[in-house]
Amino acid sequence: MVTGAASGIGKAVVERLARDGVEVIAVDIAEDGLRKLDAPHSRTMVANVAEPDDRARIAAAADGADYLVNAAGIIRFKPIFEFTLQDWRDIFAVNAESTFFLCQAIGPKLRPGGAIVNLSSSSAKLASTIEVAIYAASKTTILSITRSFAYALASRPIRVNAICPGIVDTPMQDRVLDEVAHLRGTTREALNETRNRSVPLGRPSSAEECAGAIRFLLSEESSYMTGQAVNFTGGLVMW
């Protein structure tokens, strides 16, 4: 079961799992994006993870699954002093609330030996992009959610880990460049150059590279890892 499956990292995860012969249920609110998946072993479900009734449908469909990847997420851009309570509630509903309650509903139904990967972000560990402060707060919350469910599900055993991607070449990152550059009064090109210089490896990752790391966290190759926040940042974050 993969949420946020219609684009970005979620899409790359679905397609990587499908290539490996895994039958995937791909969930997203964007029906058009789901139609474009190149994943022959997948089936799709249009659902809004922020809605309790839709989460119940997702959980019912995931009964007996091996894996859950919580990749659904939204982001908004504003000066930090202009964010509203509604911004907070909207972002947390998709990013943090859905992660908690899908782990709660699906985790106990996963087959013993299964795994969950929650999508956090390098924003959970960095404070430099204050134009996405609520997004960053929601991604920090995901780290706590991950640790709690790692303890709660260890006896099954179900492993629960988070991945913290840095700069990943996705549609969301395109929006980050456009919106943050506008708010800072600079150009997209200048911001992109500055961000890439901040990465020791000197470049963003592809969504497919990140999907490979998530595949590792789902696999038996990581069988002794749980409750971890794994950086995937090209060295941008080293703690």
Beta strands, then each sheet from edge to edge (+ up, - down):
strand 1: 2-3
strand 2: 24-28
strand 3: 42-46
strand 4: 67-70
strand 5: 115-119
strand 6: 159-165
strand 7: 168-169
strand 8: 205-206
strand 9: 229-232
sheet 1: 3+ 2+ 1+ 4+ 5+ 6+ 9+
sheet 2: 7+ 8+
end
